[in-house]
């Protein structure tokens, strides 16, 4: 009796162990449980962490219009020594125009052919010099009457070159006492790529020269003249984004009403853009302005999701709804016209004059950003004022409220009906794992659409705004990617209502002093770029998605996942996340298909939780593609420890 009982218990334990060790994940392929939003995967951007200046925007001169500081010519230094004598200073007399209010005065008291004196710019943590490359230099300059030119311009080694050893050089002549624009192209030959370079402007006679703006561009994506860095653009294109949310984030709001994103000051020739102080502690050139955002979308085949300033700024100031707010509402209407208008409209004609004939597609406009911080509770009335004016002129545009379901510590908009609301989630990876299995299950399917306009998992207990997070690397590790994977699976399962989502922030310049926030998705210095494991997780999700949601059963805290199908090809995409430190076998059951093609594909991102990527090891954690054999409507698949797996399978 004793023996039988022990055997029975042993068998029971084995059976229990087996089922506990092999959880099932059931995909109902008998019907579609809803449509996957065609805009589900997109990108979010703002000027933070030197995303544009010192990042995507390809300008190489730092403080090109001398307005970064009103105390000294930041990032510029005088070139002296070897017998040459000179000094540089900010000068507000005789400015080039109202935008370029300050120039750099270079006073050379001693210089000769082999003893050049001048001014050097250090770039954004160096200037990237690559072989056989053309660099476009644009300089606004004037000189005193006795100046007998020319100006020598060169890409020089960090140590300075004193006429020797420049990577590339050129000459500018014809300076007069009046401002003039000069352009020259520098061309490098064979060399080893480096960032240990600077940009030198030198003269070999005594005299005084004023520089109003100095600009240096390498080749850009699609050769756009005021364009974007090619390597960073490629990273984004590879994510297959369907939209770009811009320009913020806090950047659209500004610290104060005066320092909001004023789009009208970000268009036209760069020498007419004054730039402004951004809320992340440095000045933006606005070289990447409204038209550049739109062309960036166009170049990625993504559509803009335009955020307009809505009368609330970060230090708690708000504009009173009513007459005070009216000019800001008009500004938003003008902005929409700039994006979408034709030649017969004032702002459409301005866009054409600025260089882009075709209107841009626009379906969504976001009214402000995180207006739950406005403790005056004015958002209901502010949103409604924007809503009524925009809907009157553009009835088909969908308007996004920034008070999302989850964060709403203040009442949601009631006086008008937002089409969509924006939710933000910055959470610890473990919290994402806990919330994801049930996320959005109880959302009203007939209510407003949901935009998860900012989200990101961090690995530590410090949230991004905690100063202690600054000791961590700028980009997150595999543990965060697991949290991100679980949350993306939840959003994809619910993409009948979660219509758009985007990670934030997207970019970080990894140099000391480059960042204000972590974690970030894509890191770079002046010459290299890499993606965090989370970058690859997003890429795996966004590049492998069908148009039909398939309901799944079994997404729990052991293994989480989702499934979709491409209705045209029949391909089924099953995404699984194993957050455990051990491998996990899963019994995958695909209901409603008589048979499966026996071969499928698996794309796997796996590693130890602290595995990560960096500038020096950019590809330490990357997805690996393998063939899956013996696929059936009921089959077992083993997920590696700490992994995200996309299975691409076909029904027969
Ligand atoms: O993504 C960083 C910041 O987080 C955004 O600017 C803001 O919207 C949020 O608080």
Boltz pocket constraint, residues with backbone or C-beta under 6 A from the ligand:
constraints:
  - pocket:
      binder: B
      contacts: [[A, 46], [A, 48], [A, 248], [A, 249], [A, 250], [A, 251], [A, 369], [A, 370], [A, 454], [A, 504], [A, 505], [A, 517]]
      max_distance: 6.0
